[in-house]
Amino acid sequence: MIPIPRIRRHLKSGELYHITSRANNQEHFFEHPHCKTHYLSLLQSAKAQFDFELYAYCIMDNHVHLLMKMNNDSISNIMSWLNQRFAYFVNSRMGRNGHLWGDRYHLTAISGKIRTNYVIRYIHRNPIAAGITTSLNYPWSSHHIYAGRPEKAWFEASQGLLTFDSKKTSAKTSYLKYVSAEDDLERLAKNKILTERELIAIENTQFPGEHEYVLALPEHAAQDNVQGQLDLLFGRLCLMTKVNPKLIGKHVQSETSRRIYIKRFTKVCFAMNALSSALKIATREDVDAYLNLTPEILRVQNGKYAIKLEREVKDLVDVYRQTFPQRT
């Protein structure tokens, strides 16, 4: 078998990245408090040794989340240093051999305050979404530092806080209000619409909260923002049906996979028209212009398929109405 080289990552200095490292086979090496404490200690040591900025972190039972800005030192070097030392600690402590980490850490470039705010909230609410706790006061995330005295932190908590409000006096209030609201992925998981494996797949292939920016707008501004409302509707329906819209129209693994994607996307399009009308978001013409469909999409092949599609769309609309209030 010819080894396939890893795709080289083109990372840029000064950019912010959401990084996720998962344990091999989803094993719960971090569930022991001393392991979480040791990883946090290593993270602080890395902060002193390497040139990077850390905006947020959360250490879960089988994975970690970091929001990191790369400066002069490469993220690859930082993560290699962190993961190797933590693996050595766990293997020595537990008398085990072999790989501690699963696949190479996953990372997503983050730009703009809206996306940064969403990722910080996503990281800090991860223990709640996973059912580990019902409170944001999880000792192995950076939330308690944001809510406490960020100016005294060993990492860039103050800079992260200022993305929620440029005024120091109101930044913490804005942060606490925003982080208290559950996000769409959390709601879908709680209602058993998405499994943990599906959540991981979505997190690794698309930016799941990009459409939520409209929820941060004042209610009157959100209602007047047709583009934003359609972004929210489209993003939520794609999450529910496990569709990555970037893959529509492309060759996805095989023609069979592509046909499945197109059927799911067709269902999303029909549901968008139904919901936008029922919720008085936009006209059908607005939705059609927003979707900018190719002739291949929405082509119903026969009467039997049309009946099945109508039933599936109705079910999807019903679940959407139960899962997402109009204004959350």
HELIX and SHEET records of a PDB file:
HELIX    1   1 ASN A   24  GLN A   26  5                                   3    
HELIX    2   2 PHE A   29  GLU A   31  5                                   3    
HELIX    3   3 PRO A   33  GLN A   49  1                                  17    
HELIX    4   4 ILE A   75  MET A   94  1                                  20    
HELIX    5   5 LYS A  113  ALA A  129  1                                  17    
HELIX    6   6 HIS A  143  ALA A  147  1                                   5    
HELIX    7   7 PRO A  150  LYS A  152  5                                   3    
HELIX    8   8 ALA A  157  LEU A  161  1                                   5    
HELIX    9   9 LYS A  168  VAL A  179  1                                  12    
HELIX   10  10 ASP A  184  LYS A  190  1                                   7    
HELIX   11  11 GLU A  196  THR A  205  1                                  10    
HELIX   12  12 GLU A  210  ALA A  216  5                                   7    
HELIX   13  13 GLU A  219  ASP A  224  1                                   6    
HELIX   14  14 VAL A  226  MET A  240  1                                  15    
HELIX   15  15 PRO A  245  LEU A  247  5                                   3    
HELIX   16  16 GLU A  255  ALA A  278  1                                  24    
HELIX   17  17 ARG A  284  LEU A  291  1                                   8    
HELIX   18  18 GLY A  303  THR A  323  1                                  21    
SHEET    1   A 4 PHE A  52  ILE A  59  0                                        
SHEET    2   A 4 HIS A  63  MET A  70 -1                                        
SHEET    3   A 4 LEU A  16  ARG A  22 -1                                        
SHEET    4   A 4 HIS A 106  ILE A 110 -1                                        
END                                                                             
